[in-house]
């Protein structure tokens, strides 16, 4: 690696006007003095003052804690879903311990700026009465993960959540890989994040936990599990050593191998020096597909291992039984309740099996993760220090890491051997499951691209790739496959706005733009992109892949907008494969005809 180039880049990053970390920490702690943590209906029912206190009781009593993810189009619909879930749990005799509220991404912005941004999946909380309802509607402890800490509205959202009685708040990892919609001031985002964590730190003795879902940040983009472990060490250093808050990690959504899922629980316990209190373990989302019966079997498999991991190494991690429709659309309240009930049946089996399971392979994996991960952490701390970063200043540290990016972090500080193939970076020591899955997709669909006919039609063709959100593996797969056929690729990466696409298209003149999107925003994004392209006098074919739905008024769940996208003149292509044949057919006569390509914003079809 050219570390002189890295040092020059860090010096350039640090040219930004950043306040001292000490001054921001002091400001955050000052704000905490006017904040009082509210009591939720769950706290009253369970006789606790925080989720942390409840988690410690679960650890002591070998009790499994359960999490549900809920976020309908509006707050009213979300409240109704919470009430239905609680009612069904009461009728069936089980407890839903906590509910993660899946907010509209606009919640990442200051309240006075949200109306100018297109609506996405999930509710907004814009009134004090709504925040109050959050903790009082039902005795299920609310968890605030997405679009809270790590965004421009970190402070105001954290204060509102604490006052409502929410004591586990995140998602720190999102700071590094996500952006608030249409927001560009990264320095102020970092400042607000440090301030919000300082508020949480000042109230640590009252049970506050800073939640971080590892696989929703840089680790979602790393190729090596050992780099993920190194990042976990680094987040612990940032949150607990520099800011004196308590960190609760989450993992699981991009991990399907059961030994890895259990091994990660053991590893996090070691990384947190045997004082680990887990936030939650997400369900395996990358193995899901369109076959709901198969999905139910997958839920049973990962839950079985997740429950046995908590019995073997209890750290208070809440488990998430995923509804079987998760990969296809936003689940309904009935589907969420059914999944919770299913989870209790799996727990019965797990408790019977647990005494007979050999956990040595998972312990071996944990040891490998911790040893190599500590090396990654040490490499990062030493490398950043040598480059001129004040490693004791949380503002500098978070800002430099955010600007550095996942690929460069892994290439600079990872432990695998540097490689020279088209993927670049390092050869994974222990590949992540999502990276291995992406390689399988490339192998499975390579014949559509790596053949004489495709090379003849695609050689020298100019494609631009972008993702509307943090999910980047779909465009990485496309980049690899199209490059094999000789196409010229401009990969803008993740979290790309319509105006960024239009500006880039104006400069590099692509023959087609291929976009991966995730959930609840496809139509509004397409409309804005169409307007931006027209404003730059550009007429370029656009293919949209992924989950092609849109949040609309008077509907509890997002609706499919494939037909609307076609009316706009775009090419909806939700799945890699079939659509590519149409591209070949359309281009058989002339390379300048409009291409239509198919690809997945998801991984064949249930990843991103």
C-alpha positions in Angstrom: 0.0 0.0 0.0 1.1 3.6 -0.7 0.9 5.0 2.8 2.4 8.3 1.6 -0.8 8.8 -0.5 -2.9 7.9 2.6 -1.0 10.4 4.7 -1.7 13.1 2.1 -5.3 12.2 1.9 -5.7 12.4 5.7 -4.0 15.9 5.7 -6.5 16.9 3.1 -9.4 15.6 5.1 -8.2 17.4 8.2 -8.3 20.7 6.4 -12.0 20.8 7.3 -12.9 23.2 10.1 -13.5 20.8 12.9 -14.2 21.9 16.5 -12.2 20.2 19.2 -13.7 16.9 20.5 -13.4 18.1 24.1 -15.6 21.2 23.4 -18.3 19.0 21.8 -18.2 16.5 24.6 -18.6 19.3 27.1 -21.6 20.7 25.1 -23.3 17.3 25.0 -22.9 16.7 28.7 -24.3 20.1 29.4 -27.4 19.3 27.3 -27.9 16.1 29.3 -28.5 18.2 32.5 -31.9 19.3 31.1 -33.0 15.8 30.0 -35.0 13.4 32.2 -35.4 9.8 31.1 -39.1 9.0 30.8 -40.8 5.8 32.1 -42.3 3.6 29.5 -45.3 1.3 30.0 -42.8 -1.6 29.7 -40.7 -0.3 32.5 -43.7 0.0 34.7 -44.9 -3.5 33.9 -41.5 -5.1 34.4 -40.3 -3.0 37.4 -37.2 -1.7 35.7 -35.8 1.7 35.0 -34.0 0.9 31.7 -33.7 -1.7 29.0 -30.2 -2.4 30.3 -31.5 -3.3 33.7 -34.0 -5.6 32.1 -31.3 -7.2 29.9 -29.2 -7.9 33.0 -32.2 -9.7 34.6 -32.5 -11.8 31.4 -28.8 -12.7 31.7 -29.2 -13.7 35.3 -32.3 -15.8 34.7 -31.3 -17.4 31.3 -34.3 -15.7 29.8 -34.4 -15.2 26.0 -35.3 -11.6 25.0 -37.3 -11.0 21.8 -37.3 -8.1 19.3 -39.8 -7.2 16.7 -39.2 -4.7 13.8 -42.2 -2.5 13.0 -42.6 0.5 10.7 -45.7 1.1 8.7 -46.2 4.1 6.4 -47.6 6.4 9.1 -47.3 6.8 12.9 -51.0 6.0 13.3 -50.6 2.7 11.3 -47.5 1.8 13.3 -49.3 2.4 16.6 -52.1 0.2 15.4 -49.6 -2.5 14.5 -48.0 -2.3 17.9 -51.3 -2.7 19.7 -52.3 -5.7 17.5 -48.9 -7.3 18.2 -49.3 -6.8 21.9 -52.8 -8.2 21.9 -51.8 -11.3 20.0 -48.9 -11.9 22.3 -51.2 -11.6 25.3 -53.7 -14.0 23.8 -50.9 -16.5 23.0 -49.2 -16.1 26.4 -45.8 -14.8 25.3 -43.9 -11.4 25.8 -42.5 -9.2 23.0 -39.8 -7.5 25.0 -38.8 -4.7 22.6 -39.9 -3.2 19.3 -37.5 -1.5 16.9 -39.3 1.4 15.2 -38.3 1.5 11.5 -38.4 5.2 10.8 -38.7 7.2 7.6 -35.2 8.1 6.5 -36.2 11.8 6.7 -36.1 11.5 10.4 -32.3 11.7 10.0 -32.7 15.4 9.1 -33.6 18.3 11.4 -37.3 18.5 11.8 -37.6 21.8 9.9 -36.0 20.2 6.8 -38.0 17.0 6.4 -40.9 18.2 4.3 -38.6 19.0 1.3 -37.5 15.4 1.0 -39.4 12.6 -0.6 -41.2 10.2 1.8 -39.7 6.7 2.3 -40.7 3.6 4.2 -41.7 4.1 7.8 -43.3 6.7 10.0 -42.1 10.1 11.2 -42.3 11.4 14.7 -42.7 15.2 14.5 -44.8 16.0 17.5 -44.3 15.7 21.3 -47.5 13.8 21.6 -46.2 11.2 19.1 -42.9 10.7 21.1 -45.0 10.3 24.2 -47.1 7.6 22.6 -43.9 5.8 21.6 -43.3 4.8 25.2 -46.9 4.6 26.5 -49.0 2.9 23.7 -48.2 -0.7 24.8 -45.9 -2.4 27.3 -43.3 -3.2 24.7 -40.0 -1.4 25.2 -39.3 0.8 22.1 -35.8 0.6 20.5 -34.6 3.5 18.3 -32.0 2.3 15.8 -32.1 3.6 12.3 -31.6 7.3 11.5 -31.1 8.5 15.1 -27.5 8.8 16.4 -25.1 9.2 13.4 -27.1 11.8 11.5 -27.7 15.6 11.4 -30.7 15.3 13.8 -28.7 13.1 16.3 -29.1 15.5 19.2 -32.8 16.4 18.9 -33.8 12.8 18.2 -31.8 11.5 21.1 -33.3 14.0 23.5 -36.8 13.2 22.3 -36.2 9.4 22.6 -34.7 9.6 26.1 -37.6 11.7 27.3 -40.0 9.1 25.9 -38.2 6.4 27.9 -36.1 4.9 25.1 -32.7 4.0 26.7 -31.1 2.0 23.8 -30.5 4.4 20.9 -28.4 4.0 17.7 -27.3 3.3 15.1 -23.7 4.4 15.4 -22.5 2.3 12.5 -24.8 4.2 10.1 -22.7 7.3 10.6 -19.9 5.9 8.5 -21.8 4.3 5.5 -25.1 6.2 5.4 -26.1 9.8 4.6 -29.2 11.7 5.4 -31.2 12.3 2.2 -29.9 15.3 0.2 -27.5 16.2 3.1 -23.9 17.0 2.3 -22.4 18.6 5.5 -20.5 15.5 6.8 -18.5 17.5 9.4 -21.7 18.8 11.1 -23.1 15.3 11.1 -20.0 14.0 13.0 -20.3 16.9 15.5 -23.9 16.2 16.2 -23.1 12.5 16.6 -20.4 13.1 19.1 -22.7 15.5 21.0 -25.5 12.9 21.1 -23.2 10.1 22.3 -21.9 12.5 25.0 -25.5 13.0 26.2 -25.8 9.2 26.4 -22.5 9.0 28.3 -23.6 11.5 30.9 -26.6 9.3 31.6 -24.8 6.0 31.5 -25.5 5.3 35.1 -29.2 5.5 34.3 -28.9 2.6 31.9 -28.3 4.2 28.5 -26.9 2.1 25.7 -25.4 3.3 22.4 -26.7 0.8 19.8 -24.5 -0.1 16.8 -25.6 -2.6 14.2 -22.2 -3.5 12.7 -23.6 -4.9 9.4 -25.4 -1.6 8.7 -22.1 0.4 8.4 -18.7 -0.2 7.0 -18.8 -3.9 8.0 -21.6 -4.4 5.5 -19.0 -3.5 2.8 -16.0 -5.3 4.2 -15.1 -8.6 2.6 -13.3 -10.1 5.6 -14.9 -11.0 8.9 -11.6 -10.2 10.6 -11.9 -6.6 9.5 -15.5 -6.6 10.9 -14.0 -7.7 14.3 -11.4 -5.0 14.1 -14.1 -2.4 13.5 -16.0 -3.7 16.5 -12.8 -3.1 18.6 -12.6 0.3 17.1 -16.2 1.3 17.9 -15.7 0.1 21.4 -12.6 2.4 21.7 -14.5 5.4 20.2 -17.7 5.0 22.3 -16.4 3.6 25.6 -12.8 4.9 25.9 -13.0 8.3 24.2 -16.6 9.2 25.1 -17.3 7.1 28.2 -20.7 5.8 27.0 -21.8 2.1 27.0 -21.8 0.4 23.6 -24.2 -2.4 22.7 -23.4 -4.2 19.5 -25.7 -5.9 17.0 -24.9 -8.3 14.1 -26.6 -11.0 12.1 -28.4 -9.7 9.0 -25.6 -10.5 6.6 -24.5 -13.7 8.3 -26.1 -17.0 7.5 -23.6 -19.6 8.6 -24.7 -20.9 12.0 -21.1 -21.4 13.3 -20.4 -17.7 12.4 -23.6 -16.5 14.1 -22.7 -18.3 17.3 -19.0 -17.4 17.0 -19.9 -13.7 16.7 -21.7 -13.9 20.0 -18.7 -15.4 21.7 -16.4 -12.9 19.9 -18.4 -9.9 21.0 -18.3 -11.1 24.6 -14.5 -11.2 24.3 -14.2 -7.9 22.5 -16.2 -6.3 25.3 -13.9 -7.9 27.9 -16.7 -10.2 29.3 -18.9 -7.2 30.1 -20.9 -7.4 26.8 -24.5 -6.4 26.8 -25.8 -7.1 23.3 -28.4 -5.0 21.6 -29.9 -7.6 19.3 -29.0 -10.1 16.7 -30.7 -9.5 13.4 -32.3 -12.3 11.4 -30.5 -13.8 8.4 -31.8 -11.6 5.5 -29.4 -12.7 2.8 -30.8 -16.3 2.5 -34.4 -15.3 2.0 -36.2 -15.6 -1.3 -39.6 -15.7 -2.8 -40.5 -19.2 -1.4 -42.2 -18.4 1.9 -42.1 -22.0 3.1 -38.4 -22.2 2.5 -38.0 -18.9 4.3 -39.8 -20.3 7.3 -37.3 -23.2 7.4 -34.5 -20.6 7.3 -36.0 -18.7 10.2 -36.2 -21.9 12.2 -32.5 -22.7 11.5 -31.0 -19.4 12.5 -33.3 -18.9 15.5 -32.3 -22.3 16.8 -28.7 -21.4 16.8 -29.2 -17.8 18.1 -31.2 -19.1 21.0 -28.6 -21.8 21.9 -25.9 -19.1 21.6 -27.7 -17.0 24.2 -28.1 -20.1 26.5 -24.4 -20.9 26.2 -23.2 -17.3 26.4 -26.0 -15.1 27.8 -25.3 -11.4 27.0 -28.9 -10.1 26.8 -29.0 -9.9 23.1 -32.6 -9.7 21.8 -33.5 -12.2 19.0 -35.5 -11.3 15.9 -37.8 -13.8 14.4 -38.2 -12.5 10.9 -41.6 -12.6 9.1 -41.2 -14.9 6.0 -42.2 -12.0 3.7 -39.3 -9.8 4.8 -37.4 -10.1 1.5 -40.4 -9.3 -0.6 -42.1 -6.3 1.1 -42.7 -4.6 4.5 -44.4 -7.3 6.7 -47.9 -6.7 8.1 -48.6 -6.6 11.8 -50.2 -10.1 11.6 -47.1 -11.5 9.9 -44.9 -10.0 12.6 -47.0 -11.5 15.3 -47.0 -14.9 13.6 -43.2 -14.8 13.4 -43.0 -14.0 17.2 -45.2 -16.9 18.0 -43.1 -19.2 15.8 -39.9 -18.0 17.6 -41.3 -19.3 20.9 -41.8 -22.8 19.4 -38.2 -22.8 18.2 -37.1 -21.8 21.7 -38.6 -25.0 23.1 -36.6 -27.1 20.7 -33.4 -25.1 21.3 -33.6 -25.6 25.1 -33.9 -29.3 24.5 -30.9 -29.4 22.1 -28.6 -27.1 23.9 -27.0 -29.6 26.3 -26.0 -31.8 23.4 -24.3 -29.3 21.1 -20.5 -29.0 20.7 -19.7 -25.3 20.6 -15.9 -25.8 20.0 -16.0 -24.8 16.3 -17.7 -21.5 17.3 -15.2 -20.9 20.1 -12.3 -21.5 17.6 -13.9 -19.1 15.2 -14.3 -16.5 18.0 -10.6 -16.9 18.9 -9.6 -16.3 15.2 -11.9 -13.2 15.0 -10.6 -11.7 18.2 -6.9 -12.3 17.5 -7.0 -11.0 13.9 -9.5 -8.3 14.8 -7.2 -6.9 17.5 -4.4 -6.7 14.8 -6.7 -4.8 12.5 -7.6 -2.4 15.4 -3.9 -1.9 16.3 -3.0 -1.3 12.6 -5.8 1.3 12.4 -4.8 3.2 15.6 -1.1 3.2 14.7 -1.8 4.1 11.0 -4.2 7.0 11.8 -1.7 8.3 14.5 1.2 8.2 12.0 -1.0 10.1 9.4 -1.5 12.9 11.8 -4.9 12.1 13.4 -5.4 13.0 17.0 -6.5 9.5 18.1 -7.8 10.9 21.4 -10.1 13.4 19.7 -13.5 11.8 18.9 -14.5 14.4 16.3 -11.3 14.0 14.4 -11.4 10.2 14.6 -15.1 9.8 13.5 -14.7 12.4 10.7 -11.5 10.9 9.2 -12.9 7.3 9.4 -16.2 8.5 7.7 -14.3 10.2 4.9 -11.8 7.4 4.5 -14.5 4.8 3.4 -14.8 1.1 3.9 -12.7 -0.2 1.0 -9.7 2.0 1.9 -10.0 1.1 5.6 -9.8 -2.6 4.8 -7.1 -2.2 2.2 -5.0 -0.1 4.6 -5.5 -1.9 7.9 -6.8 -5.4 7.1 -4.7 -8.6 7.7 -5.3 -10.4 4.4 -2.7 -10.4 1.6 -3.0 -7.6 -1.0 -4.4 -8.9 -4.3 -4.0 -7.8 -7.8 -7.3 -8.9 -9.4 -10.2 -6.6 -10.5 -11.7 -6.6 -7.0 -8.6 -5.0 -5.5 -8.2 -4.7 -1.7 -7.1 -7.8 0.3 -7.7 -11.5 0.0 -10.1 -12.3 2.8 -8.7 -14.4 5.7 -12.3 -15.3 6.7 -14.7 -14.1 4.0 -18.0 -12.6 5.1 -21.1 -14.5 4.1 -22.5 -11.7 1.9 -19.1 -11.4 0.1 -19.2 -15.2 -0.5 -22.8 -14.9 -1.7 -21.9 -12.2 -4.1 -19.1 -14.3 -5.6 -21.6 -17.2 -6.1 -23.9 -14.8 -7.9 -21.1 -13.7 -10.1 -20.3 -17.3 -10.9 -23.9 -18.3 -11.5 -24.6 -15.4 -13.9 -21.1 -15.1 -15.4 -22.2 -17.1 -18.5 -24.6 -14.3 -19.5 -21.7 -11.9 -19.7 -18.6 -13.9 -20.2 -19.4 -15.2 -23.7 -18.5 -14.1 -27.2 -21.9 -12.6 -28.0 -22.0 -10.5 -24.8 -18.4 -9.3 -25.3 -19.2 -8.3 -28.8 -22.2 -6.3 -27.8 -20.8 -4.8 -24.5 -17.1 -4.2 -25.3 -16.4 -0.5 -24.9 -20.0 0.3 -23.8 -20.3 3.0 -21.1 -22.4 2.2 -18.0 -22.9 4.2 -14.9 -23.7 2.3 -11.6 -25.2 3.8 -8.4 -27.2 2.7 -5.3 -29.8 4.9 -3.8 -28.9 3.7 -0.3 -26.1 1.9 1.6 -26.6 -1.4 -0.1 -23.7 -1.7 -2.5 -23.1 -5.4 -3.3 -25.6 -5.4 -6.2 -23.7 -2.7 -8.0 -20.4 -4.4 -7.1 -21.7 -7.6 -8.8 -22.8 -5.6 -11.9 -19.4 -3.9 -12.0 -17.6 -7.2 -12.0 -19.9 -8.9 -14.6 -20.0 -6.0 -17.0 -16.3 -5.4 -16.8 -15.7 -9.1 -17.8 -17.6 -8.3 -21.0 -15.4 -5.3 -21.7 -17.8 -2.6 -20.7 -16.4 0.7 -19.3 -17.9 1.3 -15.9 -18.3 4.4 -13.8 -19.3 3.2 -10.3 -20.6 6.1 -8.2 -21.1 3.9 -5.2 -23.8 3.9 -2.5 -26.0 6.7 -1.1 -26.1 8.6 -4.4 -28.7 11.3 -5.0 -30.5 12.1 -8.3 -28.5 15.4 -8.7 -25.2 13.5 -8.2 -26.2 11.0 -10.9 -27.2 13.8 -13.4 -23.9 15.8 -12.8 -21.8 12.6 -13.2 -23.8 11.6 -16.3 -23.2 15.0 -17.9 -19.4 14.6 -17.5 -18.9 11.0 -18.4 -21.7 10.5 -21.0 -22.9 6.9 -20.1 -25.0 4.9 -22.5 -27.1 3.6 -19.6 -27.5 4.2 -15.9 -28.1 1.2 -13.7 -29.5 1.9 -10.2 -30.0 -0.3 -7.2 -32.7 0.8 -4.8 -34.0 -0.7 -1.5 -37.4 0.1 -0.1 -40.2 2.6 -0.2 -38.7 5.3 -2.4 -38.4 4.0 -6.0 -41.0 6.2 -7.7 -40.1 9.5 -5.9 -36.4 8.9 -6.6 -37.2 8.1 -10.3 -39.3 11.3 -10.7 -36.5 13.4 -9.2 -33.9 11.7 -11.3 -36.0 12.3 -14.5 -36.3 16.0 -13.6 -32.5 16.3 -12.9 -31.6 14.6 -16.2 -34.0 16.8 -18.1 -32.5 19.9 -16.3 -29.0 18.8 -17.6 -30.5 18.2 -21.1 -29.7 14.5 -20.8 -31.7 11.6 -22.4 -30.1 8.4 -21.1 -31.8 5.0 -20.5 -32.1 4.2 -16.8 -32.7 0.8 -15.3 -33.9 0.4 -11.7 -33.4 -2.8 -9.8 -34.1 -4.0 -6.2 -37.4 -3.5 -4.3 -39.4 -1.3 -6.6 -42.1 0.1 -4.3 -43.2 3.4 -2.9 -44.6 4.8 0.3 -48.0 6.4 -0.5 -50.7 8.1 1.5 -53.7 6.1 2.9 -51.8 2.8 2.6 -50.2 1.1 5.6 -47.5 -0.5 3.5 -45.5 0.6 0.4 -47.0 -0.4 -3.0 -45.4 -1.8 -6.1 -44.6 1.0 -8.6 -43.2 -1.1 -11.5 -45.9 0.2 -13.9 -45.4 3.8 -12.9 -41.6 3.5 -13.5 -42.3 2.2 -17.0 -44.6 5.2 -17.6 -41.8 7.5 -16.7 -39.7 5.8 -19.4 -37.5 3.9 -17.0 -36.7 0.2 -17.2 -37.7 -1.7 -14.0 -35.5 -4.7 -13.6 -35.9 -6.3 -10.2 -33.8 -9.4 -10.7 -30.5 -10.2 -12.3 -30.8 -12.5 -15.3 -33.8 -12.4 -17.6 -33.6 -8.7 -18.4 -30.1 -9.1 -19.7 -31.3 -11.1 -22.6 -33.5 -8.2 -23.6 -30.4 -6.0 -23.6 -28.7 -8.3 -26.0 -31.8 -8.5 -28.2 -32.3 -4.8 -28.3 -28.7 -4.2 -29.1 -28.3 -6.8 -31.8 -28.9 -4.3 -34.6 -27.3 -1.1 -33.2 -25.2 -0.4 -30.1 -26.8 3.0 -29.7 -30.4 1.6 -29.1 -31.8 1.9 -25.6 -30.6 -1.0 -23.5 -32.7 -2.7 -20.9 -30.8 -4.6 -18.3 -31.9 -6.7 -15.4 -30.2 -7.0 -12.1 -30.9 -7.3 -8.5 -30.7 -4.6 -5.9 -30.9 -7.8 -3.9 -28.7 -10.8 -4.0 -30.4 -13.5 -6.1 -33.0 -12.3 -5.0 -32.8 -11.9 -1.2 -29.7 -10.0 -0.2 -29.6 -6.2 -0.6 
